[in-house]
Amino acid sequence: MITFEVKGRKVSQKQFFKSIEKNVHDAVKEHLVKEVSKVRDPETGEKPSVKVSGNSLDNLCVKVSGSESLIKQVKDKLSD
């Protein structure tokens, strides 16, 4: 018999896989914010404002605000 545990607690198979998806989702959001926050406008030193929303990997939305040149740099960084 196969049993599933999350943080030492027995869960159903569905809950187990939902937990994995949530952990991946949270890691992706954290990584996006971290990487975008590294970008700086070379002329002004401005850094972007970043907000990642969405409750699953299928519907993540990244909103970045800043100057046009900063937004372009962020787009370039995310396309790498």
Buried (B, 14 or more C-beta within 10 A) or exposed (E): EEEBEBEEEEBEEEEBEBBEEBEEBEEBBEEBBEBBBEBBBEEEEBBBEBEBEEEEEEEBEBEBEBEEEBBEBBEEEEEE
